[in-house]
Amino acid sequence: MGWVGEQDEIGWQPVPGVGGQLKCRGQVIATTRKVVYEISLKEIGFRPEPYVICDAVMSADGKPIVRMIDMSLRLTGMTWEKLEDIWKNSCQTLSKCLTAYTPKPAIFDSASIMAFSNGKPSEAFGERYRIFDAGRVIARLPGPPYQFLDRITAVSGEQWVMAAGKTAEAQYDTPPQEWYFDANRCDDMPFSVLLEIVLQPCGWLAAYVGSALTSDVDLSFRNLGGTATQFLPVTRHVGTLTTNVKLTSVSASGGMIIQHYSYRLTNAAGEILYDGTTYFGFFTKQALANQVGLREVTPYQPTADELARGERFDFPRTAPFPGDQLRMMDAVDLYVPDGGSRGLGFIRGVKTVNPDEWFFKAHFYQDPVWPGSLGLEAFLQLLKVAAVKRWGWRDGDRFETMVLNRPHDWTYRGQVIPTDRHVTVQAEITALDDAQRFLEAEGFLIVDGRIIYEMKRFTLNMRS
């Protein structure tokens, strides 16, 4: 978060007036093998000094032994203005890591973004959102480490008016050593992160126009689908990315709100990297609980012969497949290289839902749900397995997902929450070119028997 300062000028102290609780129900002894600290941020902001309030749990060998409630910390001797000055004077160091580019001034800065994702919404948008600071719950942006929005640099249209035509410009400074590059085990940005970079500004704009204020009950914000095309690779050295989003239509009926957006992602040189459309819905908790998934779809059912001769194995844990933090499948429970309705290949993966997964904590605060983008990532990870099974892997090879200049589509009609149990993802190869090491696939994500995601025209190239 960049909360730093000169050693003799700052200090770390509790926040005055914030009472905390400490409960101890165990100990760490010489035979204890692993201690884990889990911290959940509840508030973050400035008083004017930076401060945080959180809950924390300490576990020993998987058993919770210490619980801290409303633990607080402030950085005395520091203010937001001082922090800005420190980082402005560090631009020369920062420029060595990022593509040569001067980011635009922020009209909503990183502190505002963090206040919206994990803090007080009124500190992000203003007094009208104070009702969501305590008591009521607002739809949030994802928090770290799944937050890919640093600042809003332009916005058009009147705030608090939910109407088509509003626009926003957002920027994200891509850290070349960020965790997701290492987890992807290559220099290319994972598709899930690329998608979040363009979708998160849509969520911000939805809040800016006051969507939550149109209902007397709390609403959740869910992506429902989209169509997009990637035009250029996005690597760890891409630098500052700029997303321009536009709210193109709004409709409200029966307590639900549907919003459509267009978006365009460009690099520092102004080149278009990714372009598309998407739509979201605001739903009550009851509406989400009653979702039945996708109707009028029929996932491919493997034949008895395919079930008998298909391969089954744990999902690979070594390169070129993703590392632990990005791996979204536990196992491949069926792979048939000539399976599927076209005889080009069929692969199915499974994952047990773990309510303690990192992404439930990041997405979202007060409303944990599996990010849809990671469901799409799971689908692409299965395609990588199918590709390596078919063509092998040589030094110097790399995956291209999605394939450039080819559109892809996704549809969501449900969610994966911590109380769900099992996720199944299946992909049917629909086009194949062995000479070019290219494949295209379609398929579904299913949770506890409900078909909730559909993926179409998802593509992969294996390049040298």
N, C-alpha and C positions, 0 to 999 in steps of 0.2 A: 504493500500500500504506500510505501515511500515515506512512512512516518519516522524520520531520522532527524538528528541534530547534533550540535557540538556537545561533547561529553560533559563539559563543565557548565552547560547552560540548561540542561534538561534533566528531568527525573521521572521515574515511573512510580505512581502512587494510586491508591484506590480513589474512586469517585466519591466525594463527600455527599452524604445524604442517601446513598444507595446501600440498603441493608442486604447482606448476603447470608446464605445458609451453607453449612458444611456438615455432611453426614458420612461417617466412616464405618464400614461394615467388613473390614478385612485388612490384611497387611501384606507387604512385600518382604519375603524372607530369602535366604540364600538359595533355596531350591526353586524359586520363581524363575521362569524362563523368559517370559515376555510381558512387558508392561505397555499398555496402550492408553494414550490420552485422546479423548474425543471432545472437541469444543464446538458448541453451537452458538453463533453470534445472534444476539437478540436486538441490540442497538449499536449503532455506530454513528459518530458525528463529531461536532465541535461545540465547546461550552464557554469560552472560545478555544480552549486547548482540545486536542484530539482525545476522544475517549471511546471505549467499547464496554458493553455489558454482555455477559455471556453465561451460559450454563456449561458445565463440564462434567465428564465422567471419566474416572480412572479405572482401568480393568487390569487384572493380573491373571495371565493365562486364560483369558476369555471370560473371567468372572468379574462383574462390576464390584468394586470394593469402596470407592469414594465417589460421592456426588457433591458437586458445588453448584449452588443456585444463585443467580444474580451476582456472579463474580465480576468485579469491575476493575478497570485500569484506565488511567489518564496519563498523558505525556505533558507534565508541567513544564512551563517555560517555552511552550511552543504554541503557535496559532496557525490558522490556515494561510494567512498572509506570509508568515515566515517560511512555511513549507513551500509555497509557490516560489518564493525568492530563491530558496535552496535549489529547487529543481530547474529553475530558469538558468541559474549559473552552472548547471551540470549539462547543458545542452551539447557541449562539445564532446563530452564522454558518451552521451547517449547516441550521438550521430555516428559513432564508430560501429554501433550495433545495427543501426537502421539504414535503409536506403536513403540517400541524400534527399531530404524533403523537409520542408518546414510545415509542421502541422498547423491547421487553421485554429484561430482562437476559439475556445469553447464558450458557448452560451449556456450549456449545461455540462458541468465538468465531471470528473471521475468520482468526486465526493457525492455529487448529486445522483449519479448512477448507482453508487453503492447504497445510498440512502433508500433508493427505490427498491433495490434487490433485497436488502437485508436490514434496513433501518426504518426510519420514520418517513413515510411517503410525503408528509407535509414539507420536509426539508428538501425533497426532490422537486416538488411541483408547486407548493404554496399552501395557503391556509385552508383552501376548500377540501384538501385531502387530510386534514387533521383528524377527521373522524376515523381514519384508518390507522392512526398512530397507535391506538389501543382500542380493544373491543372488537371492532369490525375488521374484516380481512379483505385485502385488495389483491388482485392478481399481480404477481411480481415478475421482474426479470430474473433469469438465472443468476446465481451468485458464483463466486470463485469456487473451484477452478474452471467452471463452465460459463463464465461471463466473458464475452468477446466484444465489448463495447466500451470504449474509453471516454468518448465525449460526443455531444451533439454540437455541430458547428453552424447549423442553419435550420430554421423552421419557418413555415409559412402558414398563415391562417390563424384565426382567433383561438386562443386557448379556451378549453372547457366547452367548445361547440363541436359536437360529434356530427360531422358532415363530410361528404366526399370533397376531394380536392386538396386536402391538407397534405403537406410534404415535410420531410425532415432529411437532413444530411448528417450522417454519423461517421465517425472515424475509429479505427482500431489500429494500434501500433503493434505489428506482429513481432513478438520477441523471438529471435532466431533460435534460442535455446529452450523454448517453451516445452512443457512436458509432452504435449501431444505429438510433436515431431519425433521425439525419442520413442514414444509408445507406438507410433506408426511405423517405426523402424526404417524410415527413409526421410528424404528432404522434402517430400510433398506433404502439404497440409491434408489431414484426413477430411473426407467429404463431410462428415458430421460437423466439424468445426467450420468449414466453409459455409455450410447451410445456416448454422447458427449466426454467423457474422451478418448475413443478410436478413434473417428473421428477427433477431433481437431489436433492431431499430423499429420494426413494425410494432412490436410489443410496447416499445417506448412511446411511439406516436399514439397508439391506442389509449395509453394512460394520459398523455398530454391533452387529448381532446375530451377527457372527462368521462370515458365510457363507464367507469365504475359508479359514477354518480347518477346514472340513469335508472338504477335499481335500488330498491329498499332492502334487498337481500344481497348477501355476498355472492360474487360471481368468480368463476375460474375461467382462465383464458387458455384456449387450446387451438393449435394449428389443425386444420382440416384437410389440407392438401396443397398441391401446387404443380407447376410445370416450369422447367428451367433448362438452360443450356450453359455449359461452361465453354469458354473460348480460348483461354490461355492457362498454362500451369500456374499453380500457386504454391510457391516453395517457402522455405524458412527464411529466405533473404528478400521477400517481397516488400518488406517495410510497411509503410502506412497504407491501409486500405480504406477507401471511402465508399460508403453505401448511401445511395439516394433512394428513398422510399416514398410512395404516394398512396394515400388512401383513396381508392378509386370508386368504391361504393359501400353503402351502409344500409342494412335493413334490420328491423327489430320486430319480433312477433313472439307472442306466447312466453315472454320472459327471457327470450334468447336474443342475442345480437350477432349478426354475421357481418364481417368486414372483409373486403377484398383489397389487396395491395399489389402494386407493381414495384419492382426493385431492380437496381443496377449496381454492380460492384466494379470499381475501377482501382487501378494502382496509381502510384505517384506520378506516372507519366500520362495518366488519363486514359490508358488502354482499358477496354471492357474485358473483365475477367469472367463475370457470371451475370446472367440476366434472366428474369422470369417474373412470374406472377404467383400469388399465394392467397389463401383466405383462412380466416380464423373465426372462432366462435366464442362468445361469452356464455357460460352455462352455470346454472345453479348446481349445488352438490347433488340434489335429488335427480336432476336430469342426467348428470354424469353417472350416477349409480344405476340408472335404468337403461343405460346404453346396451343395445343388443349386438352391436358390431355391424359389419358390412353385410348387406342383404343382396340377393340376386347375384352372388358370385359362387363359383364352384372350383375350389382348389383341386389341382390334379391329385388323383388317388393312385399310388403305385400299384401295379399288378402283383398278383401272388408270386409270379416269377421274379419280378424286380425285388420284392421283399426277401425272397429266398437267396438270391445271389448278390444283393447289394452289399457294399462295404460299410462297416461301422467302426468308429475310432474316436479317441479323444481329440478335441480340437488342438491343432499343433500349437506349441508354446514357444517355438524358436523362429528366428527370422527366416523368411520375410514376413511372417505372420505377426500380428500386433502383440505388444506387451500386455502385462496384466491389467493396467489401468484402462486400456482401450478394448481389450478382448471382450466381445459380447456374446460368445457362444461357449458352452462347456464341452459339447461333443457334437460330432456328426453322427446321427443315428441312421442315416441312409445316404449312400452315394452310389448312383448307377450311371456310369459314363455314357451309356446309350439309352438311358431311360427317358421318361417324359413322353408327352403326346407326339412329339416330333422325332423322337429317337436321338436327340442331340445331347441329352444329359439331364439328370435330376439330382438335386442335393437337398438334404434337410438337416437342420441343426436344432439343438435343444439347449435350454438354459434354465436352471432353477433360480427363481426370484429370491434374492437375498435382500431383506429390508434394510440391511446395514450398508448396502452399496453406496459408494461416494456420491453417485449422481442423484440419489434421492435427497441427499442433504443440500445439494447445490441447486436442484431444479424441482420444486421451488421452495423457498422459505414459506412455511405455514401451509404448503400445498404440495407435498412430495409426489412426484410422478416421473416415470421413466421418460427421458427425452425422446421424442419421436425421431429426432436425428440419429440417435444411437440405435434405434431399431433399423433404420435404413443402413447404418454402418454395419450392423450384424448381417444384413443381406449381402452387402458387398464383400464382407469377410468370407462368406460362404462361396461367393464367386471366385475369390482368390484361391481357395482350396481346390475348387474344380479346375481352375486354370493350371495350377501346379501339378495336380494329378494328371492332367492331359498332356502338358507340354514340358514338365520338369522345370528346373530353376538353375540358372547359370550365374556365375559372378558377373556383375554388370547389368543384370536384368532389373527392371522396375515395373511396378504396376501403374497404369493410368486408369483411374476411376474417379469420375466418369470420363469416358472418351470425349475428346474435344469436339465441339461443333455438332453434337448429337443431343437432341432434347430428351429429357427423362421426366417421369410423372410419379407422384405419390399421392395416396389418399389415406386419411386417418378417420376411423369412426369408433374410437374407443381408446382406452388408456391402460397402462400397466402401473399398478400402484403397489406399495409395499406388502399389502395383504394378499396379493395374487401369488400363485405358486409356480406355474410352469409356462415358459414361453417356447414356442416352436416357430421356426422360420424355414420356409421352403422356397426353393428357386428352381424354375424350369427353364432350361436353355432354349431360346427361341431362334437364335441365329448363331452361326459358327463359321470361322474362317481360320483353318489351321495354318495356312501360309502366313497370314498376318497376325496370328495368335490373338484373335479377337473373338469375343463372345458378347451376346446380348441375352438378357433374361427378364422374366417376370415372375412374380410370386406374392407370397402373403406372410404376414406375421399373425400368429394365433396365440392367445393367452387363455389358458384353462378352457379350451374348446371354443372360445369366441374369436371369430376372424375379425381383426380390427385394423390391420394395415394392408394396403395393396400397393405393390411396386410394379411399374411398367417401364420398359425401354431402358432398363439399367444396363450399363455397358462397362466392359473391361478390355483393355489392351495390355499385353505383356510386351514391353519394349526393351531393347538392349541399349 
